[in-house]
Amino acid sequence: MREIKLNHINKKLKLKTECDQEVIDQIEEYINENYERHNLKNTSIPKLEISNLLLINAVFEVLTLRKERDKNFERIKSILSKV
C-alpha cells in the first residue's frame, strides 16, 4: 500500500500498487505542484475531482517519461556495444 499526500486538501490518497516509491513520489509532486501552478483553489470543481484528474495526468506523464528513458537507454546501449 502506497500513499500520496494531497497538500491542498490535507488528505492522503492510499493506493494498492506495485509501483516503487520513486514513482509514487513523482506522482505526488506532480499533483501538488500542478494544483498550485494552475491556481485551482477558487474553482467550482471539487478539489478531490481535480486531484483525480491530476493523478491521471501524472501517471500518464511519469509512464511516458519512463518509456522514453528506457527507449533511449536501449539505443545508447546498442551504440556502446558497437564501439
Secondary structure, DSSP 4 states (H G I P E B T S, - for coil): -EEEEEGGGTEEEEE-----HHHHHHHHHHHHHHHHHTT-TT-SS-HHHHHHHHHHHHHHHHHHHHHHHHHHHHHHHHHHHH-
